[in-house]
Protein backbone atom coordinates (compact mmCIF):
# COMPACT_ATOMS: atom_id res chain seq x y z
CA UNK A 1 0.00 0.00 0.00
CA UNK A 2 2.84 2.40 0.87
CA UNK A 3 4.50 1.63 -2.43
CA UNK A 4 1.27 2.35 -4.35
CA UNK A 5 0.91 5.75 -2.59
CA UNK A 6 4.57 6.60 -3.32
CA UNK A 7 4.16 5.76 -7.03
CA UNK A 8 0.97 7.83 -7.25
CA UNK A 9 2.70 10.74 -5.52
CA UNK A 10 5.66 10.50 -7.90
CA UNK A 11 3.35 10.46 -10.92
CA UNK A 12 1.48 13.50 -9.58
CA UNK A 13 4.75 15.42 -9.02
CA UNK A 14 5.91 14.70 -12.60
CA UNK A 15 2.52 15.71 -13.99
CA UNK A 16 2.67 19.02 -12.11
CA UNK A 17 6.25 19.68 -13.19
CA UNK A 18 5.46 19.05 -16.85
CA UNK A 19 2.42 21.31 -16.53
CA UNK A 20 4.54 24.33 -15.50
CA UNK A 21 7.34 23.93 -18.05
CA UNK A 22 6.85 26.70 -20.62
CA UNK A 23 6.05 25.70 -24.16
CA UNK A 24 8.88 26.57 -26.55
CA UNK A 25 8.50 29.22 -29.20
CA UNK A 26 7.17 28.09 -32.54
CA UNK A 27 7.31 29.70 -35.97
CA UNK A 28 3.97 31.08 -37.11
CA UNK A 29 2.84 32.95 -40.22
CA UNK A 30 2.53 36.71 -39.75
CA UNK A 31 0.62 39.25 -41.83
CA UNK A 32 -0.28 42.86 -41.09
CA UNK A 33 -1.66 45.93 -42.79
CA UNK A 34 -2.39 49.43 -41.68
CA UNK A 35 -1.71 53.10 -42.10
CA UNK A 36 0.03 55.90 -40.31
CA UNK A 37 1.43 59.37 -40.33
CA UNK A 38 5.06 60.40 -40.64
CA UNK A 39 6.19 63.72 -39.19
CA UNK A 40 9.31 64.58 -41.15
CA UNK A 41 12.53 65.78 -39.52
CA UNK A 42 14.74 68.17 -41.50
CA UNK A 43 18.34 69.30 -41.13
CA UNK A 44 19.46 72.95 -41.09
CA UNK A 45 19.40 73.08 -44.90
CA UNK A 46 15.78 71.84 -45.06
CA UNK A 47 16.63 68.31 -46.23
CA UNK A 48 14.43 65.53 -44.87
CA UNK A 49 16.71 63.31 -42.78
CA UNK A 50 14.17 61.30 -40.79
CA UNK A 51 10.67 60.98 -39.40
CA UNK A 52 8.74 60.08 -36.31
CA UNK A 53 5.88 57.75 -37.17
CA UNK A 54 2.60 56.69 -35.63
CA UNK A 55 0.79 53.63 -36.93
CA UNK A 56 -2.52 51.75 -36.59
CA UNK A 57 -3.64 48.52 -38.16
CA UNK A 58 -4.49 44.88 -37.75
CA UNK A 59 -2.11 41.92 -37.65
CA UNK A 60 -2.06 38.19 -37.04
CA UNK A 61 -1.12 37.55 -33.39
CA UNK A 62 -1.49 41.26 -32.50
CA UNK A 63 -5.08 41.94 -33.52
CA UNK A 64 -5.84 45.66 -33.67
CA UNK A 65 -2.71 47.61 -32.84
CA UNK A 66 -1.20 51.04 -32.53
CA UNK A 67 2.47 51.93 -32.55
CA UNK A 68 5.19 54.49 -32.93
CA UNK A 69 8.77 54.72 -34.09
CA UNK A 70 11.66 56.71 -35.47
CA UNK A 71 13.20 56.42 -38.91
CA UNK A 72 16.32 57.92 -40.45
CA UNK A 73 16.59 58.35 -44.23
CA UNK A 74 20.08 57.49 -45.43
CA UNK A 75 20.86 58.68 -48.97
CA UNK A 76 22.02 56.17 -51.59
CA UNK A 77 25.56 56.98 -52.76
CA UNK A 78 24.75 55.97 -56.37
CA UNK A 79 21.24 57.35 -56.86
CA UNK A 80 19.98 60.59 -55.27
CA UNK A 81 16.38 59.42 -55.81
CA UNK A 82 16.82 56.39 -53.52
CA UNK A 83 16.90 56.51 -49.73
CA UNK A 84 17.60 53.72 -47.26
CA UNK A 85 15.26 53.91 -44.26
CA UNK A 86 16.68 52.63 -40.98
CA UNK A 87 15.17 52.75 -37.50
CA UNK A 88 12.57 51.08 -35.33
CA UNK A 89 8.82 50.74 -34.79
CA UNK A 90 7.10 49.28 -31.73
CA UNK A 91 3.66 47.74 -32.28
CA UNK A 92 1.29 47.70 -29.28
CA UNK A 93 -1.58 45.20 -29.10
CA UNK A 94 -4.92 46.18 -27.58
CA UNK A 95 -4.00 44.39 -24.33
CA UNK A 96 -0.73 46.34 -24.05
CA UNK A 97 1.68 43.61 -25.23
CA UNK A 98 4.54 45.24 -27.15
CA UNK A 99 6.30 43.91 -30.24
CA UNK A 100 9.39 45.98 -31.11
CA UNK A 101 10.89 45.79 -34.60
CA UNK A 102 13.92 47.20 -36.41
CA UNK A 103 14.07 48.04 -40.11
CA UNK A 104 16.48 45.96 -42.17
CA UNK A 105 17.46 46.35 -45.85
CA UNK A 106 15.14 49.33 -46.38
CA UNK A 107 14.95 51.05 -49.76
CA UNK A 108 12.64 53.91 -50.76
CA UNK A 109 12.16 55.33 -54.23
CA UNK A 110 11.71 59.08 -53.75
CA UNK A 111 10.02 59.38 -57.16
CA UNK A 112 7.17 57.00 -56.29
CA UNK A 113 7.07 56.96 -52.47
CA UNK A 114 7.28 53.14 -52.50
CA UNK A 115 9.53 51.60 -49.86
CA UNK A 116 10.43 47.96 -49.25
CA UNK A 117 12.46 46.13 -46.64
CA UNK A 118 12.07 43.91 -43.61
CA UNK A 119 10.73 44.45 -40.12
CA UNK A 120 12.80 42.25 -37.78
CA UNK A 121 10.93 41.27 -34.61
CA UNK A 122 12.70 41.82 -31.30
CA UNK A 123 11.87 40.45 -27.86
CA UNK A 124 8.86 42.32 -26.53
CA UNK A 125 6.51 42.14 -23.57
CA UNK A 126 3.69 39.80 -22.63
CA UNK A 127 3.26 36.99 -25.12
CA UNK A 128 6.00 38.55 -27.29
CA UNK A 129 8.74 38.17 -24.69
CA UNK A 130 11.55 36.40 -26.53
CA UNK A 131 9.90 36.94 -29.94
CA UNK A 132 11.95 36.74 -33.14
CA UNK A 133 11.41 36.50 -36.89
CA UNK A 134 10.87 38.99 -39.69
CA UNK A 135 8.34 40.17 -42.22
CA UNK A 136 8.75 41.76 -45.64
CA UNK A 137 7.13 45.20 -45.72
CA UNK A 138 5.88 47.43 -48.53
CA UNK A 139 5.07 51.07 -47.70
CA UNK A 140 3.34 53.67 -49.88
CA UNK A 141 4.31 57.12 -48.59
CA UNK A 142 2.63 60.43 -49.45
CA UNK A 143 5.43 62.99 -49.08
CA UNK A 144 3.05 65.96 -49.07
CA UNK A 145 0.71 64.88 -46.25
CA UNK A 146 2.98 62.39 -44.44
CA UNK A 147 0.26 59.72 -44.63
CA UNK A 148 1.29 56.17 -45.54
CA UNK A 149 -0.12 52.66 -45.89
CA UNK A 150 1.73 49.39 -45.45
CA UNK A 151 1.45 45.62 -45.70
CA UNK A 152 3.71 42.98 -44.12
CA UNK A 153 4.06 39.21 -44.63
CA UNK A 154 6.53 36.92 -42.87
CA UNK A 155 6.96 34.67 -39.84
CA UNK A 156 7.15 35.27 -36.12
CA UNK A 157 8.45 33.00 -33.37
CA UNK A 158 7.06 33.35 -29.84
C-alpha positions, -999 to 999 in steps of 0.1 A, spaced: 0 0 0 28 24 9 45 16 -24 13 24 -43 9 58 -26 46 66 -33 42 58 -70 10 78 -73 27 107 -55 57 105 -79 33 105 -109 15 135 -96 47 154 -90 59 147 -126 25 157 -140 27 190 -121 62 197 -132 55 191 -168 24 213 -165 45 243 -155 73 239 -181 68 267 -206 60 257 -242 89 266 -266 85 292 -292 72 281 -325 73 297 -360 40 311 -371 28 329 -402 25 367 -398 6 393 -418 -3 429 -411 -17 459 -428 -24 494 -417 -17 531 -421 0 559 -403 14 594 -403 51 604 -406 62 637 -392 93 646 -411 125 658 -395 147 682 -415 183 693 -411 195 730 -411 194 731 -449 158 718 -451 166 683 -462 144 655 -449 167 633 -428 142 613 -408 107 610 -394 87 601 -363 59 577 -372 26 567 -356 8 536 -369 -25 518 -366 -36 485 -382 -45 449 -377 -21 419 -376 -21 382 -370 -11 375 -334 -15 413 -325 -51 419 -335 -58 457 -337 -27 476 -328 -12 510 -325 25 519 -326 52 545 -329 88 547 -341 117 567 -355 132 564 -389 163 579 -405 166 583 -442 201 575 -454 209 587 -490 220 562 -516 256 570 -528 248 560 -564 212 573 -569 200 606 -553 164 594 -558 168 564 -535 169 565 -497 176 537 -473 153 539 -443 167 526 -410 152 527 -375 126 511 -353 88 507 -348 71 493 -317 37 477 -323 13 477 -293 -16 452 -291 -49 462 -276 -40 444 -243 -7 463 -240 17 436 -252 45 452 -271 63 439 -302 94 460 -311 109 458 -346 139 472 -364 141 480 -401 165 460 -422 175 464 -459 151 493 -464 150 510 -498 126 539 -508 122 553 -542 117 591 -537 100 594 -572 72 570 -563 71 570 -525 73 531 -525 95 516 -499 104 480 -493 125 461 -466 121 439 -436 107 444 -401 128 423 -378 109 413 -346 127 418 -313 119 405 -279 89 423 -265 65 421 -236 37 398 -226 33 370 -251 60 386 -273 87 382 -247 115 364 -265 99 369 -299 120 367 -331 114 365 -369 109 390 -397 83 402 -422 87 418 -456 71 452 -457 59 474 -485 51 511 -477 33 537 -499 43 571 -486 26 604 -494 54 630 -491 30 660 -491 7 649 -463 30 624 -444 3 597 -446 13 562 -455 -1 527 -459 17 494 -455 14 456 -457 37 430 -441 41 392 -446 65 369 -429 70 347 -398 71 353 -361 85 330 -334 71 333 -298 
